[in-house]
Amino acid sequence: MTATAPTPVIGRPLPRVDGRPKTTGTARYSADVSLPGLTHAVLVGAAIARGRITAIDAADALDAPGVLAVLTHENLPRVTAQPPLLPSLAGGPSPGQTFCPMQDDRIHYAGQHIAVVVADTYERALYAARLVHVRYREEDPVAVLDQGRDQAYVPEKIFGGLLPGRSARGDVEAGLERAEVRVEATYTFAPNHQNPLETSSTTAMWEGGRLFLHDATQGPAATQHTVSVMLGIPHADIRVYSHYVGGSFGAKASTWDHPLLAALAARHVGRPVRLALTREQMFTSCGHREEQEHRIALGADRDGRLTALRHHKLSLTSHFDDWAETSLEAPAQVYACPAHEGVYRLVRGNTMTPTFMRCPGEGSGMFALESALDELATRLDIDPLELRLRNHADRDPASGKPWSSHGLRECYERGAERIGWDRRVAGRPEREGPWTIGLGMASAVYPIVPPSNPQRARARIYADGSAVAQAATAEFGTGAATAMAQVLADALGLPVERCRFEGGDTDLPNVASTVGSTGAAMVGSAVHLAAVALRDQLIGRAVADERSPLHGADPGAVVPVDGRMALRDDPGTGESYAELLTRHFQPDAEAYGSFGPPQGEPPAAMITLGAHFVEVAVDGELGRVRVRRMAGAFAPGRVLNARTAKGQLMSGMLWGMSQALLEATHMDAATGRWANPSLGDYLIPVHADTPEVTVDLIETADHVVNPLGVKGVGEIGQSGTAAAIANAIHHATGRRIRKLPMTVEDTL
Amino acid sequence: MRPLTYSRASAVADAVHAVTVDPESAYLAGGTTEIDLLRQDVLTPGRLVDINDLPLTGIEETRGALVIGALARMSDVAAAPAVRTRYPLLAQALEAGASAQLRHMATMGGNLLQRVRCGYFRDTESPCNKRRPGSGCGALTGVNRGHAVLGTSEHCIATHPSDAAVALTALDARVHTRTTAGHGAYHIDDFFLLPGDTPHREHPLEHGELITSIEIPDTPTARNSTYLKVRDRASYEFALVSVAATLQLEQGRISGVRLALGGVATKPWRARRAERLLLGAGADRRAFAEAAREELADAAPTPMNAFKVELAQRAVVRALESLA
């Protein structure tokens, strides 16, 4: 008799383990932590966007009831060192910008933190913060692209020095020259803010020279490393907890200055300090998606085959960092096009350094590219889907390598079927009363970034047969804790109910921040390898143990099933982990796993792909656009949990709709202040906006990306969504909108 | 938050007295906007007198009119059978406003008095003639996509945010008040002031004067009425443009019409010019469009909100067409 392979737990749509604590209010977030003697810090932001502080008077604030301290550039200690800008994916210190406020009197952007008020209650601190009187010498800010367009430059590198400002393959000029059809267009994008539900917060406590931070972050280790460098204290003396995080969308991907200020304030008053940003401060404390415009020139022959693609981006960055979200790289890999040129141009302005935000880069780059392709399809009178199929990239056009796995054709097929693409007739939308109905589609792409250093996890099994996996990752709503328990369960052959995942603490094995859709792949691989190492360790013990029924067996012939180690060919012969451990008076056993970085050049190119199909209804007389249906199909490699994966992809699609139709932070160009820093005025979709959404998972086997074959679902749901909606609006109305968000006045 | 004194009144006279004698005081009803503004330091009262216990929550028919207590919640008014059948435009306007949770808290009196959504009014670092008379207006040349095109002045272009008040304006409602001296009443048109040179004065109430009820006259033509709201998202959002309309036809001619506009003016905007043109006219698209054009003829848009002029006209046409 042979043991039947157990049904894998990986992939099953298990409900989220954090669902109940979050919905019943028992989950504790960073600003919920209650410590003896806790005090409260509130930040004061600069009223002006550019200039100097000429006087700062804290007397009234210090006199207010309950106030313990007011810190300004005049009395805050200088930081020891400023780490360079580096995305937190790299695993080291990762400040959101290389400017640390409150070090001198200079103001670079409105809302820049200029004082910290500490009081015994939050309300008292908030009140006293209003009593800090500041005088400025103001200069005219550069707050929007139009004010600095003539000073644009091409940076040598962007993105923390990781990517070139200019890249090219093939001869773009020649490609455009020989093209029989050319599309040239400019696409503009309003700035956006991430707006997670939980505002960023840090609770800081010092104990005998050691610093403990409860921080809302996508990477506890990133906070640890960044604060350590800036304070000049050993990494080993800082421990960061981040057990629950109420969403991030990039706002918490980097370490901004508030954890540092919380730590300094706590040291100053000698008591624990909780620093929670207000909603308004979320607009001036954690970066944003920058104002940008993309110029696309693409050439094609009469059959629609691309000959060249030129994609230039102009965007606003801060005075201290060359930052642009990476809009040009992954879109350059979607289609077989012999020539490509990508150029970033930057304008320095009086804003924070922009940062990651939901589908950072691809969200804007794919709007431009997929809109331009739709324009090409219209010009050539080719079906937009057919146009994309004609340009299908059989190999990676950037490296020339084969794909590790692909799946885009299948995504097109499934999505088209869902939306009923074959009923679409170009230029002939259906009508229903005042509404015209349009269908649009777009491809989706997201890059796969391999780890740049070892991603570690620990797996432990107890003598009662329960198991836990641990890594320092944060659970900020992705479903990681649920999926990791599934990975652990499969590797050990345990029921998933006996498996638990624990993260959110820098004392646990180190992993990089969960950013760029890498969480499932990186943490999952580390947990998998740890659990496999633990299983092999225990099987090794069993086959070497004279008292074990498995004594003398070939370890390779022993498999884990239902909490037991048993012979594959004779499942009756074996024993449970519990029996083995108990017999040896061993309360538990554990092992580590370490994933990556890849050795040498990978044999294949890695990428995640998908397709969007949407149906919109446009009431052109009143300028109203309603998205009625969205069908997304995605090929994310292997799926760890079908429910949480679909949840992430669906919300990505809805965020794409939000980017398409609603989200904009308006800059007052004269003052350099954001004009709508509230959730009442910065619009995101409500239920009434939400259409019928279907998500299809096209699973592909991938033996290159990582041991689990997982690619990630965090961001690709949003990649291309806005273009699919714009393309549907064009189908409905004949009107091509080349700006985001697309609002009433664009369709009127 | 700024320290303040809080008390609860249980009788109307006590509440009115408490606020009247203290110039630093303010009433607190549903608090759905007021609390936000307190936290943002936009409003700075030293004392809040909570009036939620006052017996002003009734919705009653009296001699043909409907009298709505000032503390009736928006959701209760929207659900009242008398409102739904006799004044559909008001029920629709209420349900198009805010969110269900806010409608359960917000009161009718508070709704009339809600403050503007102008970002410069809410940002205490910005100049604002409403918040700090004489400091200037940030919106005039700033971000003003949502701002008014009618009834503006060189000192203020903030849009009146209420939906319900637009419907009440179309219905010729009256606002009843109490002062320490006695009772007062205002036709709704007189209740809302244009900004002019005094944008900080939004209504004629004296300090301490309390709204006690809103009276809607019997308006049989309102049974054929609608409230059309155009906004950036499908719900929980202020109007870019809204239209409250009633229409009565006799032999194809318009024998009764009421029109009021929201989202485009500094006060709920009764479209009397359009009404005059429509009375006696044929109920067709051309007449509707011409009346709408005439109503918006004096619009003073900015580059960002210029679209509202066209949108408002189209919305008027759409609303009237739906009733014809």
Interface residues (C-beta under 8 A of the other chain):
Chain A: A47 P65 E123 L126 Y127 R130 E280 P434 E621 L622 G623 R624 R626 L661 L662 H666 M667 D668 A670 T671 R673 A675 N676 S678 G680 D681 L683 P685 V686 H687 A688 D689 T743 V744 E745 L748
Chain B: M1 R2 P3 D36 R39 Q40 D41 S99 R117 G119 Y120 R122 D123 E125 S126 G138 T141 G142 V143 R145 V230 D232 R233 A234 S235 Y236 E237 L240 F307 E310 L311 R314 A315 R318
